[in-house]
Amino acid sequence: MTATGNTDFRDAGLVFPEGFTFGSATASYQVEGAATEDGRGPSIWDTFSHTPGKVWNGDTGDVACDHYHRWEADLGLMAGLGLNAYRFSIAWPRIMPTGTGEVNQAGIDFYSRLVDGLLERGIRPVATLYHWDLPQSLEDAGGWPARATADAFTRYAEVVGQALGDRVHTWTTLNEPWCSAYLGYGQGGHAPGRHEPAAALAAVHHLNLAHGRAVQALRATSAGDPDYSVTLNFHVLRGIGDGAGEAMRRIDALANRAFTGPMLRGAYPSDLLEDTASVTDWGFVHDGDLAEIHQPIDVLGVNYYSTATLRLWDGVSPKQQNDGHKGADGGTAWPGSDGVVEFVEQPGPYTDMGWNIAPEGLEELLLSLREQFPAQPLMITENGAAFPDTVDPDGAVHDVERVDYLRRHLTAVHRALSQGVDLRGYFVWSLLDNFEWGYGYAKRFGIVRVDFDTLERTVKDSGLWYRELAHTRVVPELGPRERRTLDR
Ligand code: FCB
């Protein structure tokens, strides 16, 4: 791990320390395409996206950005932008098409080439094992609410640790288990689209167990000296009205402490168990599980996009469901607190996702994590924004609002650093416009545009801006033309 002990950045304007990582992130189902090629088995996202009505416009990840075939050119783009690291995810159904049993060598070969290609270009490989593409066979056998899925994940972690653990720089076990559990099994806006509050909590536990076991399995099989991590999407909360504190406590327990508790402290928070007692008795937590989950990690991955505002629901007025997340579908993402807390509209400005732009929330989050886990180094593994970009007649994409979003958030990150937060790096979401889950191709997050008809890539102004940041380590000011556009 690169130490960021030097402090030359403190009084020198928005200069980032030597060794601070600037990277970009993607995820397998969102960019790869080639859904049935070279032995890849189906995942829950194939099934979900092919189910009418689940994804906007009937979009699927069948082709996506065709990164499976264009990976070399995409690595060239990253090298051209001067990025230090690439956070990608491994598709479990490429490695083990049915989730257990046979290993598919062609899948391993793909990621092995990708990792070598990154290293050749001086880009550190940061590999996530699970960014939501569960093999469909495992879902058919019960999915994350079933303990056997955590067993299968452990075996998968051994296989990839063995194959790539000599070269991967950082292993990330899970991406945003909050989404996998609560959106997948509770709210239903994500695959597999179930509406079972008790199953969502069982999924929380089995994802936690999968994380802890995978860290152990990766450690046992990785021949190199990689870092170990997990990525969580922390909810940064504001409360209003009487009982604001209670509303925030409940959602903090479900969204944040349900994961940091077992992973970083070795216990579920007692208030979480009490708040959800009417939904489940947590009998799926076996003796010894918490010790398995509680593994030391080198970095804690932090994904941040916006804040959420809550109040206790009066039980009478129509309940607001604006929880800032994708594709609500009748279920609840908040087992045990659904009839208690409501999410209320937040002041703008907003991105194209309808998410409020609140860079101060990121600084606050980093400071709060430092306070809660003083010895835990942090890494921002996702931050970025969707905007409806347009292409100028000359082919350029002047995505001024995204540049402004990134500049504001990196300024907030810098403020946290200068207050002594041990933050090792920042990954922009995303390298490429891609398949944005329930929104299909309608939402563009890339610093590189993808034309989904021709699959042609164009570096946006935000990509050029980020290149300058990666190169100089100084947050670039907005140019006069960008300021004029934002003033309008
Ligand atoms: C996060 C996901 C990522 C992407 C961004 C916008 O929740 O991890 O795949 O969809 O949101």
Boltz pocket constraint, residues with backbone or C-beta under 6 A from the ligand:
constraints:
  - pocket:
      binder: B
      contacts: [[A, 27], [A, 30], [A, 175], [A, 176], [A, 179], [A, 233], [A, 303], [A, 382], [A, 429], [A, 435], [A, 436], [A, 437], [A, 445]]
      max_distance: 6.0
